[in-house]
Amino acid sequence: MNFSAAMLAARLVVGVVASLAAGAACVAIAQSARAAIYIFALLLLALFVPVHVWLWAKFPLWYHIVFLSSLVPLVVLGARLPGPRGMSAA
C-alpha cells in the first residue's frame, strides 16, 4: 500500500470513470426514477465511508477528501450523460 502521488491520482481517475459509469447504469435501469439515482449515489457513499475509515492512515488526507466528496456528484453527473436513447431522464 505504498502508492506514489501519480498512482493515487490514477486511482482517482479510475474512480471517476467508475462513478460516471455507475450513474449511467443506474439511470438505464431506473429510467426516470430520479430519486433512485440519488439513493444509489448515497448508498455508494455509505458503503465507501467505512472502507476509507479503515484505510485512513494508509492514504493521504487529500485522497480521501477528493474521492468521498466527488462520489455523489459524479454518479449524478453520469446519470445525466446522454445515453443511447438520446437524453437521459435525470
C-alpha positions in Angstrom: 0.0 0.0 0.0 2.9 2.3 -0.8 1.5 4.5 -3.6 3.1 7.5 -5.2 1.1 10.6 -5.9 0.8 9.7 -9.5 -0.5 6.2 -8.6 -3.1 7.8 -6.2 -4.1 10.2 -9.0 -4.5 7.3 -11.3 -6.7 5.5 -8.7 -8.9 8.6 -8.6 -9.2 8.7 -12.4 -10.4 5.1 -12.3 -12.9 6.1 -9.6 -14.2 9.0 -11.7 -14.8 6.7 -14.7 -16.4 4.1 -12.4 -18.7 6.7 -10.8 -19.8 8.1 -14.1 -20.5 4.6 -15.4 -22.4 3.7 -12.3 -24.6 6.7 -12.7 -25.2 5.9 -16.3 -26.1 2.3 -15.4 -28.4 3.4 -12.7 -30.4 5.7 -15.0 -30.5 2.9 -17.6 -32.1 0.6 -15.1 -34.2 3.1 -13.1 -35.3 5.1 -16.2 -37.0 8.2 -15.0 -36.9 7.5 -11.2 -34.8 10.5 -10.2 -34.9 9.5 -6.6 -33.3 6.2 -7.4 -30.2 7.9 -8.7 -29.7 9.9 -5.5 -30.5 7.0 -3.3 -27.9 4.9 -5.3 -25.3 7.6 -5.0 -25.8 8.0 -1.2 -25.7 4.2 -0.9 -22.3 4.1 -2.6 -21.1 6.9 -0.3 -22.4 5.0 2.8 -20.5 1.8 1.6 -17.3 3.6 0.8 -17.0 5.7 4.0 -16.2 2.6 6.2 -13.6 1.4 3.7 -11.9 4.8 3.8 -12.1 5.0 7.6 -10.3 1.6 7.6 -7.7 2.9 5.1 -7.4 6.4 6.7 -3.8 6.1 7.8 -2.6 4.4 4.6 -3.6 7.2 2.2 -3.1 11.0 2.5 -5.9 13.1 3.6 -6.4 14.8 0.2 -7.1 11.4 -1.4 -9.9 10.6 1.0 -11.4 14.1 0.6 -11.3 14.1 -3.2 -12.7 10.6 -3.5 -15.5 10.9 -1.0 -16.5 14.4 -1.9 -16.7 13.6 -5.6 -18.5 10.3 -5.4 -22.2 11.6 -5.3 -21.7 14.4 -7.8 -20.0 12.1 -10.3 -22.7 9.5 -10.0 -25.4 12.1 -10.6 -23.4 13.6 -13.5 -23.1 10.1 -15.0 -26.8 9.7 -14.8 -27.3 13.0 -16.7 -24.9 12.0 -19.6 -26.7 11.4 -22.9 -27.4 7.7 -23.4 -28.2 5.5 -26.4 -31.8 6.8 -26.4 -30.7 10.5 -26.8 -31.2 12.2 -23.5 -31.2 10.6 -20.0 -34.1 11.1 -17.7 -32.2 12.6 -14.7 
